[in-house]
Amino acid sequence: MELVRQVGDLKRSSNAIIYRPEREKQILDRLHQQNNGLLNRSAIEAIFLEIFAVSRNLELPERVAFLGPEGSFTHQAAESRFGAMSAYMALPTIRSVFEGVETGRVRFGVVPIENNQEGVVNETIDLLLEKDLRIAAEAQIPVHFTFATQTENLRDITHIYSKDIAFRQCSKFLSDSFDGLQAELVPVESTSKAAKLAAQQPRTAAICSHIAAKLFDVPVLFDNIEDSDLNRTRFLILAKDFTNQPSGNDKTTLIARLPNTESPGVLAEFLQEFNARRINLTKIESRPLREGATFRYWFLLECEGHADEPALKDILNLYRGDVKSVGSYVRVA
């Protein structure tokens, strides 16, 4: 830690970046390769992410915003990257997280971008076009829901609170457990808010994360009630003026506003440039431009590789002004 403090002094004097996801990955890979003990990779990563977080706070304390309130899955994702010791700020909307990073109130922001069962978060994608921010890293966490209530008998429950997407992801449990019962499903802003309401109101329940139930001291009646045990959500870590060095296992997010998309073949020709250079596209989303009365679209793309690699740099130069990178970062499997 004394060496960390000295490194922090050097980084502050040179205005160097404190958070280096690609460097952290290199360390974790090296530790995994050297490991002959009983700890698996996940255990090593959990331990060293906390060491990284403590070290970063010693080098330069940096505030991290997340889509709140406390106990949300986004809070969990933030802690999975920045550790329990970092300084966190819970914000009420995805837009407020973007604006917190944009104005410098926080150094990093954590927002959801997609769930593997329900699809993308359109607000996050739209704000990537609207705001001039960078993607510093991504995180994935398994999403497990609990059924928390102060009521012992399900028949006595009158209202069940949760986020709308959580009701859809737990539809089988709700159908099996409350068939013929009169409990009303009440959508709220977050699963944490649901836990808070269930703590305050008798004869109600919440579908929420285990951490939210614990935070608001609501007894958990059932665990892991989601329809699929493969349920996962992916999150983006946002920053301003942030650049990662190539790690050898990167992903790049691109925004494309192609001219004359009404003309036949324009989009196909653009996508063919990736195929010709053997660049694997992993995602493409179209979103309305909302300019004028015509139906025009812009595109968010994700591809393997770093924007500084020759093949991808060729495409960015070829479509200069129409396509831009919003971040190259370590790819999470």
Secondary structure, DSSP 8 states (H G I E B T S, - for coil): -HHHHHHHHHHHHHT--S--HHHHHHHHHHHHHH--SS--HHHHHHHHHHHHHHHHHHH---EEEEESSTTSHHHHHHHHHH-TTSEEEEESSHHHHHHHHHTTS-SEEEEEEEETTTEE-HHHHHHHHHS--EEEEEEEEE---EEEES-S-GGG--EEEE-HHHHHHTHHHHHHHHTT---EEEE-S-HHHHHHHHHHSTTEEEEE-HHHHHHTT--EEES---S-TT-EEEEEEEESS------SSEEEEEEE--TTTTSTTHHHHHHHHHHHTT--EEEEEEEE---SSS--EEEEEEEES-TTSHHHHHHHHHTTTTEEEEEEEE---
